[in-house]
Amino acid sequence: MVLSMTGFGRSEGVFEGKKITVDIKSLNSKQFDLNIKIPLRYKEKEFDVRKILNDKILRGKVDCFINLETLNDSNDVSINHDLVKSYIDELKKITSDGPDFEYLKMAIRFPDAISTRPDELNENEWIFLTGLLNEALSKFDSFRKTEGEILHDELAKNIQNIENNLALVEPFESVRMDGVKERYRKTLNEFDNLDETRFYQEMAYYTEKLDISEEKVRLAQHLKYYLEVMKDEDFNGKKLGFISQEIGREINTLGSKANHAEIQKLVVKMKDDLEKIKEQTLNVL
């Protein structure tokens, strides 16, 4: 089954007056490369968030953004009025020349004059956040599957194109070899006192070197294997990449041995489809 490395998933929810949004997106990459942006409130859980993402996503250049928005008007800041008044009274005892506002500015800088209400992350909120993460990952996986189906169809089409062009090579093979033999015969007639036995030995040797039957068989096998892996194996992007390299080697050898204009044209078409396959395979998980 083909899965794309390109994915996107979003989830959001409200927990005790706080709106939490989770966005996950990814592009292709050889390894798992995670960039995470998380509010300070959830910083203590960053390692756990990374582990959840790593276990589910496996590979790709991934961005995860968790956003936190307070919906109510709750005031988390408190002023210790009695303590501030005490600070002001003590300051006035030192000097009474300044206005009360100046004393206030000094007083609020003293310890414990202003405090913020502690707002620690509790277990219920973490469970809620984990649920949002899993929901975003579920949508992310669905996106990857949909993109993977499109990739599968494109890859299968390009593999089929190579198979079709490979089949078109065969009608030109006998013509090609007849042309090679005719050139050898002309060469033989241009020389005097030539050892015909040695000449035909050399001709047989080079004819064998130009034979492309093995390359055709291996190429057909690689094309078949590519389709099998694409259909039957999960997380097959790297393996498909290796097979596409082997397909390229056989096509290149076929081209170097071709020695025929029409076969060379077919090889060029096969290379064009192979480049598309290589590019698309880079995005397979």
Disulfide bonds with the S-S distance in Angstrom:
none
